[in-house]
Amino acid sequence: MQTELRQFIEQSLFCRPAILRVAELLPPDEAGLDAVIADTVRENNPKALFHVLVAALGAGRRVDAKHLATGATLLGHPLWLGNILMKIQGDVPEQVLAAMDNSRFTQHI
């Protein structure tokens, strides 16, 4: 993840102006966006993942469901996860099941 994007997310609150700024800072190409999402999941960074996903999806960007297998538990509240699941693309059920198989997804929702 670019330094400017990382620093901005670290110091920001979750609010509309912050999400709009994150959207501006995201890489313009899909491969770059995919790499940023993968980095936030790999770093186990729920705040960054949440900011990046909401910013990308809000801007109409394509987000692949493959990140759910290890990133679903970072999204916190099931209502937020549900909203993201409705907009993400790819094999969502398979990736949610993978998260459950990997014991990375709570059974209490």
C-alpha atoms as one frame of an Amber mdcrd trajectory, in Angstrom:
protein
   0.000   0.000   0.000   1.302   3.449  -0.863   2.698   5.450   2.052   0.299
   8.365   1.551  -2.735   6.067   1.560  -1.507   4.150   4.612  -0.785   7.332
   6.586  -4.122   8.867   5.674  -6.086   5.807   6.794  -4.106   5.514  10.036
  -4.984   9.061  11.068  -8.542   9.224   9.752 -11.922   8.436  11.205 -14.487
   6.410   9.299 -16.584   9.170   7.751 -17.733  10.229   4.302 -14.942  12.771
   3.629 -12.302  10.229   4.632 -13.782   7.519   2.415 -13.954   9.920  -0.541
 -10.288  10.825   0.001  -9.302   7.147   0.215 -11.110   6.577  -3.101  -8.976
   9.330  -4.657  -5.788   7.765  -3.297  -6.512   4.239  -4.552  -4.513   3.036
  -7.560  -6.391   3.761 -10.799  -5.920   0.272 -12.241  -7.653  -2.900 -11.081
  -4.399  -4.787 -10.484  -3.164  -2.005  -8.206  -6.435  -1.957  -6.274  -6.316
  -5.731  -5.933  -2.756  -5.494  -4.546  -3.789  -2.847  -1.992  -6.666  -5.024
  -0.778  -4.386  -8.067  -0.589  -1.857  -6.040   1.422  -4.446  -4.919   3.972
  -5.652  -8.506   4.405  -2.093  -9.857   4.683  -1.288  -7.174   7.272  -4.415
  -8.139   9.228  -5.477  -4.482   9.218  -9.250  -4.182   9.699  -9.330  -0.379
   9.622  -7.425  -0.197   6.342  -9.416  -3.016   4.754 -12.715  -1.437   5.724
 -11.698   1.993   4.421 -10.345   0.572   1.144 -13.321  -1.711   0.468 -15.958
   0.918   1.199 -14.065   3.526  -0.834 -13.546   1.193  -3.786 -17.085  -0.169
  -3.831 -18.562   3.297  -3.309 -16.602   4.508  -6.327 -17.979   1.658  -8.429
 -14.684  -0.217  -8.554 -14.525  -3.980  -9.001 -13.497  -5.879  -5.868 -12.904
  -9.612  -6.154 -14.440 -11.974  -3.619 -11.162 -13.885  -3.259 -10.165 -11.492
  -0.491 -13.020 -12.761   1.681 -11.376 -16.121   2.377  -8.898 -14.445   4.705
 -10.366 -10.949   5.040 -14.012 -11.553   5.982 -13.329 -11.603   9.713 -11.581
  -8.235   9.512 -14.824  -6.544   8.490 -16.304  -6.600  11.967 -20.043  -6.355
  12.367 -22.132  -8.779  10.266 -24.230  -5.912   8.883 -21.143  -4.333   7.306
 -20.035  -7.703   6.008 -23.478  -8.220   4.478 -23.395  -4.865   2.732 -19.979
  -5.601   1.283 -21.032  -9.106   0.234 -23.842  -7.592  -1.838 -21.432  -5.462
  -3.901 -18.319  -7.616  -4.185 -17.807  -9.683  -7.354 -16.770 -13.253  -7.923
 -17.638 -16.476  -6.136 -18.822 -14.932  -2.864 -20.377 -18.095  -1.349 -17.227
 -20.122  -2.003 -14.999 -17.499  -0.407 -17.239 -17.146   2.669 -17.194 -20.923
   3.048 -13.401 -20.840   2.732 -13.289 -18.275   5.543 -15.400 -20.586   7.684
 -13.245 -23.612   6.806 -10.135 -21.706   7.784 -11.671 -20.926  11.202 -11.376
 -17.252  10.360 -15.076 -16.613  10.452 -17.237 -16.574  13.537 -20.023 -19.092
  13.815 -22.101 -16.685  15.942 -23.713 -14.527  13.276
